[in-house]
Amino acid sequence: MLNIRRFVERLVFTLKTKGVIGFILRLATLIKRFDFSGNKMKEAVLTIEQLGKKYKYRPALIVPALVLKRHHKLLNHSSHTNLEFAIHGYTHKNFKPLGLDEQVSEIRKAKDVFEQLQIHPYGFRAPYLSWNGHTGQAVQRNNLLWESNETFIWNGFKKSHLSKLRHFMEKAVHVLYNPLDGHKSVVIPRLQGGIVCIPIALPDDEILIDRLGIKDLDRISRIWSEILETTHRRGDIFVLQLHPERFATCREAMEGLLDKALNSERDIWVTGMKEVAQWWKEKSRFQFAFEAAPGKGWRAHCKCTDRAVILGRNLPGKASQAAFYRDYRVIEEREFLVESKNRKPCIGVHPQCSETLLKFLADEGFPYEVSDNEAGYSLFVKEHETFGRENELDLLGRIEESPNPIVRYWLWPDGKKSAFTTSHDLDCMTLTDFLLRLFGR
Ligand SMILES: [Zn+2]
């Protein structure tokens, strides 16, 4: 039975996040983009899959379980071996007001539907990117591998001359997603418990086209290319979000990004969400062991897989090699001598420093030891009893200012400098899905 209260709640939520004008624009465009048969979306999904094949990666198709159940024949998922199907809620529901148990149950119900259709889901993205402090745990309790909810907004549309309408839309984006500023943050996956949290880049197709009304496709390409260049320069990850409903409009822009990313000089890892998460977990098990070599320094033993890239800075014997990233140079050997007098070539962290700081160093691939021996390490950190996202770039800057030898594992495998992937939230297949969604189905 259709639920009127859900309908009113949904309408209020939509008006709040899109605005009245946004809502009316949305209705008009829905009719253009969707049909009742689902063929338009089927075509978009097929083309996304083919692009994945062409560029040798698996795009993520992130779908509410009930939409998947309704249209699995149309999506013909069994032959879609080149898409990663991930969970986008049981229905397209706002997760922000939900407690832990409700979130666990929503994801579990969705996972059951996927599994009944013989699809094993590895990842989750909350509808409307509407996560809260419980979401990570809810994903973990359902034994998934990754979640992708945290948003980072990059320049580009902010530089544009914003009209009043656009200002309103920009505000709505911030109310809805509460994104962090990409330029002031480190945009990499994070290991939280057993889950890999993969950040997502904004502005996406919805913000650019529907909210900001940008019609000029070159401009969309330029905005996204700038994100690709910036994330590449900084060693970050760029997870593009492109809804299949706007795929026809943005196809060229996405293909342009894939072309650029695969240009060999850039060394960008073009890959899938599951592959990113698996790599991040593999990397989290890498270790360095340092053995004192009296009178010479320290022998470093790297415990890692063949995919690891080992980097060092201020290593006397390695100065002739070309820099890989900033002044970090690649070390080919898995065992090597670091001439460093009495200081271990890793980071000493005072016991009172925050646990978050240790997690950040681990995600960044730096070896560290918790100790109060201030003089025993290439760099010693003691002033961070609290540590947050706002402190991360400063800490990396301090490491890069240190005149002493430091070794680390690089963020990405096989000599790649940064990572790029595409994700596609398929909220609805047909116009009927949209109507059902307003009633919470
Ligand atoms: Zn969605």
Boltz pocket constraint, residues with backbone or C-beta under 6 A from the ligand:
constraints:
  - pocket:
      binder: B
      contacts: [[A, 88], [A, 92], [A, 126], [A, 127], [A, 128], [A, 425], [A, 426], [A, 427]]
      max_distance: 6.0
